[in-house]
Amino acid sequence: MRVLLVPLLAIIILLISWCDSQDPSTLTPTIIHFCDKKSNPCGSRGTCQEKRTGNRCKCQKGWMGIKCQRPCQDVYRSCERWKEEDRCSWAHVISPWFEDNCAQSCETCAADLNNQLQVPLAPILEPLAWLVGQWETTSSSKNHFPIPMLGPYTETMDIRLTAVPMFDRPPLNFSSRATTTNGQGDVHVNVGFITSKPFDEDTGFIDVDKPKEGDDLVALEMNSNTGINTIEEGIMKGMVLKLNATFNFAYYGMEQRTFKSVGYLSLIVYRR
């Protein structure tokens, strides 16, 4: 036990020395304000309250969030358990994370059970809310990502909300289906998810030497029935996404074996 205490004590001393050596101006806690008390952008449903951890809207019954436009409800399925662990109380002096994501359990808003979404939108995904829904396009060429089609095609893309069970960066579910229009019968199906990392993000940690301005980051991970996995990363400015492919992997040249179960399920195993 004594042998372990010596290196542990040394590590603690080094951390304290490092913190003392830092310029306080470079240690910046991220404080995100949802409203400004002077302009009160909480709409007709609420008023702006000044808080040390970030201004928030005090909304009427059934509403919460920026401009009081979101139904009052928990985002994470673990909120009731976190409430039992008293995280709503001891954490609010450090960060408003639990108040924002577990507003119903933490009683920062009054819920209206007749006015709730089937799958709530996480606050961190609000900048991507405009993307949720179904999108369609028609192309007169065969150019298609990640590989070309056999002719002109139509494509439908679905962006959906997904439930978040516990601590995790909540994603948006992504799926697309492209079908040729020249009778070739070529169909490309892609499934995956979209994640975001806003520049102004409350992580609960102090940022060292963080610049005053930066980009909101977005990533798309996608699997295709063509045998290609891709990761696209980029930035979001307003309602424009700029993505570049940073990773792709093809499952070509793999041996395929299909196992039939006693029922109706089948398992396909690929082997190099």
N, C-alpha and C positions, 0 to 999 in steps of 0.2 A: 504494500500500500504506500509506504514511504517513497519507494522508487518511482511510483506513478505521480505522486504529489509534486516532486521536484520539476519535471518537465511541464506539468500543468501550470504550476505557479510561474514558471519562466514565460510561458505563452501569454498568461494574463498580464504580466509586467510589460511584455513587448507590445501588447494591444493598447494598454493604457499609455505607454510612451508614444506610440504612433498617433493616437487620438490627440494627445497634448501637443504634438508637433505640427498638427494640421492648422492651417489658417481657417478661423471660424467662417470666413466669407466663402470658403470653398465647400463647406458642409451645408448643403441645401435640402431641407425637407420639402417634398412636393406637396403643396397645398392647392387643392382644386376648388374653386368657387363655382357653385351652381347658379348663383344670382348675385346681383349688386343691389345693396339696400337703397342706393340713391335712385336708380332707375326702376327697381323692383320688377324684374322680368319674370315674375311668377304667375302672370296672367290674372284672371278674375277669380281663380280658385285658391289663391294663397298669398302670403307675404314673405319677404326675405328676412331671414334671421342671421345676424352676424355670429360666426363661431370661429374660435381659434384654429380649428382643424379644417376650416373651409365653410363658407356661407352656404346655407341650405334653405329651400322653400318650405315653409310651414303650410301644408295644404289642407283643404277641406276634406271631410270624410270620403274615403274611397280613392284618394289620389296621392301621388308622391312624385319625386324626381324633378328634373329640370322643367320649369314652367308648369309644374303640376299636371303634366300631360299623361302620366303613366298610372295605371291602376295600382292601388296599394296592395302589394303581395310580396312574398319571399321569392328570391331568384334561385337560391340553392336549396336542394332538398334536405340539407343537413341543418337548416336554420333553427328548427325547433330544438335539436340537440344542442346546438351552440348556445341557445338561450338558456337551457338547463345548466350549461357550464358557466353561465354568467358572463359570457364574452361580450354581450351588449354593453355591460356596465364598465368592466375594467379596460376594455379596448378603446372606448370612445374618446378618452383623453389623448390617445396616441394617433388614432386614425378613425375616420367616419366610415370605414369599409363595411362593418357589420350593419350600421344604420342604413347604408345605401342598398346593401344586397339582402338584408334580412329585416326590412322595414316593418313588416307585419309582426314577426316574432319579437322584434326589439321594441315594438309599440311606438315607433317614430311616426307612424301614420295609422289612421283608423280604417280598417279594411271594410269594403262593401262586397260581400260574397256574391252578389248579383252582378258585379262589375269587375271581373278578373279575366285575364287571358289564360288560355289553355297552357301555353308555354310563355313565360314572361321573358322580356328582353333584358339582358344584363346591362347595367349602366356602362360598362366598358365597351359594349357593342353599339351604343347609341349613335356614334358617328357613321356606322354601317347600316343603320335602320333603313335607309333609302334603297338598299340593295335587296332587301327581303322581298320575295315574290317570284313570279314567272317571267322570263324574258325569252323572246323569240327573234330569230334572224333567218334570212334567206341569202344564199351565196350563189352567184352565177359561175364561180370557179370551183375547182376541187381543192383549193388550198385550205387546210384544216390543221389545227394543233391537237395532239402532238405529231400526227402523221396525216398525209393527204388522203382525201376520199377518192372514190373511183369516178367522180363526176360532180356536178352541181348538187347542192344539198340544202335542206332546211334543218335548223337546230333549235331545240328548246332547252332552256337552262332554268333550273329551279334552285332558289336559295331559301332555306328554311331555318327557323329557330330550333334549338335542341335543348332539352332539359340538362341541367348541370347538377350532378349528385353531391360532390364535395369540392374541396379546394382544387381549382384547376382554371386554366385560361379558357373561358367559354368560347366555343366555336359556332360558326354557322355551317349547317350541312349544305353540301353542294352536289348537284347531279346535273348531267346534260345528256341529250340524246340527239345525234345527228343522223339523218337518213337521206340517201341520194334521191334525186328527183328524176333521174334518167332511166329508171327501171333496172339498174344494176343490183339493187338490193343490198347495198353496202350500208351497214349500221355501226356507228361508233358510240359507245356508252362510256361515260366517265362519272366516277363518284369520288367524293372526297370531302374536305372541310376547309373553311376559311378562318384564320385567326388574325387578330390585330394587336398592335402594341402602340397605343397613343403616346405621343411625346410627353404629354402631361398625364401621368399615370400614378395613382396612389399605390405604391408597392409596400408601404409600411417601413421602408428603409430610407436612410439619408443618402442622397446622391452626392458623390465627390466630384468637384469640377464639372458640374453639369452646365452645358451652355444654356443661354436664355431662350433660344429658339431651336426648333428641330422638326423633323418630319414625323408624321404618323405612319408607322410601318404596318404592312399587310402581307400575309403569306397564304398561298393556296397549295395544299397537298392533294394530289389527284391520282387515282388508279383508273386504267383504261382497259376495256375488253380487247384491245389490240395488243396487250401484253407489256405496256409501258407504264411505269410509275414516274411521276414528275413532281417537282417542287418549284413553285414560282414565288419570288419575293419581290417586294417593291414598296411604293409609297402611295398614300391617298391624299389628294388635294381636293377638298370640296366633294363633288360627286364624280370624281375621275380617279380611276385606279391605273397605275402604271406598274406593270409586272414584268419581270425578266425571269426566264427559266434558269435556275441555279443548280438543278439536279435532275437527271433522268436515268432510268434503268430499264433495260428491256429484258423480258423473260424469253427471248427467242432461243431456239436450240435446246430446249429442255425436254426431257422425257416426261410424258404425261401418263399417269395411271389413274383409273377410276375405280373406286370401291363402292359397291352397292350395299346398302344396309338392308336389314330384314323388312323395314317399312318402305317409305317412299323417298328417303333422303339418300343422297350420294355424296361422296367425298372425292375430290380431285386432288391428287398429290403431284407436284412437279419436282423433278430431280435433275440436277445438272449432270 
